[in-house]
Amino acid sequence: MFNAFVFGACALLLIGNAAAADKPSRAAQKGCKWEKLNAPATGIDAWVEQCDFGDRKIHLYGKDNKLLQHYSDGGGQDDALIESFARAPDEKPEATIKRVFAEHTADKTLVARCVLAAWKDEDPHASPLPAGVKRYTFQPNAALKKQLDATQDPGDIPEPPCGEWGYTPDGIQYYEVHGDAPRILFVRPGQDEPLFDERTLQVATPAG
């Protein structure tokens, strides 16, 4: 016989566990506080750190399709940490990634000579990817890699072989797919621990 009380209790437990899981995966850096940024218009749902270091404040905010980082003592444009891009109707996430790469890469020879590949964290102690998440980058094909290796000084850090929207030897950036979500993300954690939580990052879906 169906037990409505047990069903209701289980449902409440699942809801409680989901709410409890909606938190940052690590402690905030000294001088910073975590804040939830759920901005459906941007396509980004993220925990971000707002920081006050006295003579410098760092503010993260959403605008258009981006998560931006503003320095109180900086000049010029704010840094884009994450960008979201809508999938076209019936377009696979990997096809969206290829389209975004082609649209943002001025050197079209790189579009033809770079291939989509799974992004691999070079940290041997890195945690597994969150459930349902896939990460990608663009790497030079065999012919381009051979050409670059022949001219590269082993003592120098090479330029990004596939441009600014592909693999970067001196930093971390990748495309991120969340299951069948209607948008894909381009994420730039950089070299140091980012001021957003890449472990709990989600795609925000506009209402309606």
Stockholm file with secondary structure:
# STOCKHOLM 1.0

chainA/1-208         MFNAFVFGACALLLIGNAAAADKPSRAAQKGCKWEKLNAPATGIDAWVEQCDFGDRKIHLYGKDNKLLQHYSDGGGQDDALIESFARAPDEKPEATIKRVFAEHTADKTLVARCVLAAWKDEDPHASPLPAGVKRYTFQPNAALKKQLDATQDPGDIPEPPCGEWGYTPDGIQYYEVHGDAPRILFVRPGQDEPLFDERTLQVATPAG
#=GR chainA/1-208 SS CCCHHHHHHHHHHHHHHHHHHCSCSSCCCTTEEEEEEEETTTTEEEEEEEEECSSCEEEEEEETTEEEEEETTCCSSCEEEEEEEECCTTCCHHHHHHHHHHHHCSCHHHHHHEEEEECCCSCTTCCCCCTTEEEEEEEECHHHHHHHHHHCCTTSCCCCTTCTTSCCTTSCCEEEEETTCSEEEEECCCSSCCSBCTTSCEECCCCC
#=GC SS_cons         CCCHHHHHHHHHHHHHHHHHHCSCSSCCCTTEEEEEEEETTTTEEEEEEEEECSSCEEEEEEETTEEEEEETTCCSSCEEEEEEEECCTTCCHHHHHHHHHHHHCSCHHHHHHEEEEECCCSCTTCCCCCTTEEEEEEEECHHHHHHHHHHCCTTSCCCCTTCTTSCCTTSCCEEEEETTCSEEEEECCCSSCCSBCTTSCEECCCCC
//
